[in-house]
Amino acid sequence: MIAPFFYAWERHLAAATTDRVVRPFEWGLDWLPNGVAHHTACPPEALRTWVDRVMDDTDAFFTPEPTDRYVLGTAEADGDRRLTFPSALTTPHPENNVVWCRLVPARRATTHHPRAAVLVLPQWNSDEGGHVGLCRLLAMNGVTALRLSLPYHDRRMPPELHRADYIVSSNVARTVQVCRQAVLDARRAIAWLHREGFERIGILGSSLGSCLSLLTTAHEPLVRAQALNHISPYFADVVWRGLSTRHVRAGLDGHIELEQLRQFWRPISPQWFLDRVRDRQTLLVYARYDLTFPVDLSEDLVREFRRQDIPHELAILPCGHYSTGKTPFKFVDGWILTRFLKRALVQQT
C-alpha cells in the first residue's frame, strides 16, 4: 500500500530538477589513448579494443602516479579545511584538473584508538555542501572525514556546464575516463590521509559515489572498510533504466543497445571487481522504493555477494532514492552508515 506513495514522491522530487539536457550521442574516441583512437572508421571496434586492454590490467588503469603537490588550507570558521591537489588525469578543462576536498576533523579525542578517517564520495550532481552533514556526523563519532568533490562537480565545473554532465553522459568513452579520474583522485586523497598518519581508512559513497567507492576499494589496499549507499552491479543498467538518467538514455537511444553499452562500461561496473573486495568490510545499502537505482539491480548485487561468499552487511531503507535525503530517512541512513564505519575503523582492534 505504501509503494505508490513513495513512487509518486520520487517522481515529484525528480521533476524538481528542470535543467537536464539531452546531449548528442558520441563514441568519444578523442578520449582514448592515441594508439587506439585511430580506428575512426569503426568506433565500436576501437572502443572494444581499448576496453579489453583495460580489463586485462585494471591496476594500471586505476593507479595514479604519486604526487607531493598537496596544499592544505588553514582552518575556516566552521573548523573545516580545504585540501587541493592535481588530478592524475588531465582533461581538456583546467577547472576539472584540480581536486578539491573538504577536511572535517574528528571532534572527539581518539587517544585510545588508532587514527581513523573516511573518504566521502557524494552522489552525482551533488553541490559543494552535499554530504557535509554526514561528514560532521562521522567527526562527532571520532572519525575524520575527507569529502572529495567528484570530477566536473561544484568548483571543478567549467563555465559551459550547469550540471555534472561529463561524468555520466551519452559520450561512451568520456564517461569511462571521467569515472576513472574520480578513482584516481580518490586514491591520491587516500595516499594523503595515509601520509598524514591515519592508520585506518574507510570509504563511503552514495549513488554514483557508491560505484566509484567500490572501484577504489578494489584497487586500493589501504581501504579497510567500504559503506556503499545505493548499489547496482552494472553502470549501464542504471543509466538505461533509472529515473534520474532518462535524459542520458534519450541521447543513447537509437545509437547503441544495452548489452553493448554494458560491455563498453565494464571498467566502471562493480560486477567485475567483487572478488577484489572480499578481504574488506563492506556495508551494502539500498532503498526499497528506489526508481533511480532499480531495486532488482540492487538485489542482484546482494545476491552476487552471497553467491561469491563475500563478507558483507546489508541494510534496506524504507524509502526511495531521492527521499533518502529527506527527513526522517536521511537520519536513519546517516546512522546506519556511521555506525558501520565507526565499528569497522574505531571500535575493532
N, C-alpha and C positions, 0 to 999 in steps of 0.2 A: 504493500500500500504506500510505502514511503518513497519508493523508487521514482514514480512520476514527479513528485515534488522536487527531488534532487536533480533529475534530468532537466526539468524546466528552469530551475535555478542556475544550473551550469550553462545552459544556452543563454540565459539572460546575462550572466556575468561575462560570457564570451562576447556577446553582442555589444558590450560597452566599449570595446576597442573598435574604433571606426577607421583607423589609418592603415589597415592591412592593404598591401599592394600585390597584385598578381604580376609577377615578373616573368619575362620570357624564358622558355626552356633553353638551357645551354649545357653542352657536354663539359665545358670548362677545360679544354686542352691546354689553355695558357697557364693553368695551374699545375701542370705536370712537369716533371724533370725534362730537360732538353732531349735526353736520349730516348724518350718515349713519345713525346708530343709530335714527332714528325709524321705519324700515321694519320695525317689530316684527312686522307681520302676515306678512312673508315674509323671515325671517332670511337664507336663501341669497342673495336678491336684494340685501339690504343689504350683505352681505359681498362679493358680486361687484362692486357699485358702488364700494365702498371700495378693493378690490384693484386694480381698473382704474385708479383715480385714483393710487394709489401707484405703479403701474408706469409711469404717464405721466411721473412725476418722482421717481425713486428718490433723486436727490441731495437733494431736500428732505426725504424720509423719513429718510434715514440721516445727515444733517448736524446735529450738535448746536450749540446756542448756545455761544459761547465762555464760559469761566469762568476766574476767577483764584483760586478758593477751594480751592487745593491745600494740603494740610498734609503735610509730610514729617517723620516722627518721627526721633528720634536713633537712632544705630546700636545694635543689640541685641548680645547676647553672641556670636551667630554672625556678626556683621558686617552682617547684613541690616537694612533699614529699611522702615518701613511708610508708604505713601502713601495718603492718603484724599482724596476729593473728592465733590461731589454728583453724582448721576446726572442726565443730561439729560432723562430720562423719569421723571416722578413716578408711582409705583404706589400702590395702597392700603395697602402695607406699609412703614412707616417704615424698618425694618431694611434693606430692599432698596434704598432710595433713597440709601444711602451706598456708594460704590465703595471697595473695599479692594484695594490692590496691595502686592506684596512686591518690593522692590528688592534685587537681588543684584548688587553692583558687580563690574565686571571685575577679576579678580585679577592680571592681568599688565599691565605697562606697555604703553601703546599710543602712545607719543610719536611714532612714525614712521608712524602710520596715523590716518585720521580716526576720531573717536569713534563707536563702533558700539553699537547697542542693539537688542534684540529684545523685542517684546511677546509674552508667552506666554499662550495661552488653553487651559486644560486641558479634559479630557473632561467629559461630563455626569456629575453626581454626584461629581465629584472633591472630596475634602476639602481642608482648608487646606494639607496637606502635599503634595498632588498636584503633580507636575512640578517640585518644588523641586530634586530631584536633577538634573534636566535643566537647570534654571537654573544650578546650580553648574557643570555641565559647560561650558555656554556661557561662564560667567565665567572658568573656567580657560583658555579659548581666546581671551580678550581681548574678549569681547562682554558688555556689561552686559545683564542680563535683568530685565524687569519683568513679574512674574506677576500677572495680573488674576483676581480671584475673580468668576466669572460671576454674573449675577443669580440670586437665590434659592439661592445656594450658601454654605456654611460661615457666615461672620459675617453674611451677608446673608439668612439663612433665618429666617423668622418662626417663633414657637414652635409653631404648628399643624402644621408640616411636619417630617418625618424625612428626606425625600428632596427633591431639587430638582424637584418635580412640576410647578411652574408654568411652567417654560421649555419643556418638551416634554410635551404632555398632550392629552387629548381635548377640550379647550376650544380651538376653532379660532382665534379672533381673539386670545386671550391668548397663544397660542404665537407668533404672528407678532409681537405687540407686545413680548414679553419678549426674543425673539431680536433684534428691532430695538434694544431697550435695550442689549443686550450690544455691538452695533456702535457705538452712540452712546458707551457707556462706553469702548470701545477707542479710539475717535477722540479722546476727551478725554485718555486716557492718552498717546497718541502726541503730542498737542499739548504735553503737559507735557515729554515727552522732548525734543522739538524746542526748547522754551523753555529747557531745561537745557543746550543746546549739542550734543546728539547729531546728528551730521551724516549718518549712515547708519542708517536704521531698517528693521528687518525685522519679520516677524510669524510666529509658529509656533502652529499649532493642531492639536489631536488630537480625532478623532471629531466630536462636536458643535462643539468648538472649531475644527476644520478648516473646517467650513462657515462659521462666523462669521468666521473669518480671511479667507476669500476674499471675503465680502461687504464686510469692512472694506477690504481691498486695492482692491476695485473702486471704492470711493468716497473713498479717502484717498490723495491724491497723494504724501504723504511716505513711503509704504511702497515700498521698493525691491525687496524680496525676500520671498517667502512660502514657508514649508515647511508643506505640508498633509498631515497624518498620519491616514490612513483617510478615504476620499473617496467621494462619490456626487454625481451631477448633481441629484438630486431629494431634498428633505427628506421629502416624503410617503412615498416608496417605502421609505426606510429604516425609518420608523416602522411602515409597513404590514407589512413582511416581516422585520424584524430580530429576532434572538433577544432582545435586551435590552429591546425595546419591546412585547413581547406583551401586557403589561397595558394599555398605551395603546391598542393595536389592539382589545383587548376592549371598551374604552369607546367606540370609534368604530363597531364592528360594528353593523349594522342601522340606522345613522343617516346614513351618508354613504358614497359609493363612492370608490375610489382616484382615479379621474380627476378627480372634483370636488374632492377634497382637494388633489390636485396643483395644480389651478388656484388654489385659495384660498391655498396656501402658496408661490406663485410668488415673492413678495418675499423669501423666505428660502431659495431654492433656487439653488445655484451656476450651474445651466444657463443662467439668463437673464442672467448677468453676465460670461460668459467673454471677450467681446470687450474688456471694460474692463480686463483684466489682461495683455493681450498685450505691453505695454511694461515688464513687471516680470519679474524672475527667479522661476521657480516650480519647486518640487520637489513631485512627487506621490508619495505612499507608500501602498501598500495591502498587506494580508496575504492570502496565497494561500488560507488556510483560514478566512476570516472568515465568521461566521454573523450578525454584528450589522450590518455593512455588507456585504450580499451581494456576492460578488466580481463578478458580472456587472454590477452597478451601477458599481463602481469601474472596470471595464474600459470601460464606456460613457463615463465621463467622460474617460478617457485617449484613447479614440477621438475624442471630440469636440474635445479639444485638438489632436489630429493633423489632424482634418478642417478645422478652422479655422486651421491652421498657426500655432498659438500656441506660442511657445518654452517648453520645459519639460524637466525631468529626471524620470526615473522610477526608483523603487526598489520591489521586491516582496519583502516579508518572508516567510520560510519558516515561518509560524506562523498563528495566528488573532488575533481581536480582543483577547480577554482575555489570551491568552498572550503578546501583545506586551509586557505589563507584567511578565512573568516572566523569570527568568534562563534562558538567556543572551540571549534575544531583546530584552530591554529595553536591553541594552548595544549590541547591533547597531543597533537603531533610534536610540538616542541618538547613536551615532557618525555614522550617515547624516545625521541632521538637523543636528547640529553642524557637520559637515564642509561641508555645503552653505552654511549661513548664514555660517560663517567665511570661506569663499571668496567669497561674494557681497558681504559687508559689510566685511571687513577686508583681504583679500588683493588684491582687484581695485582697480585705480586708475581 
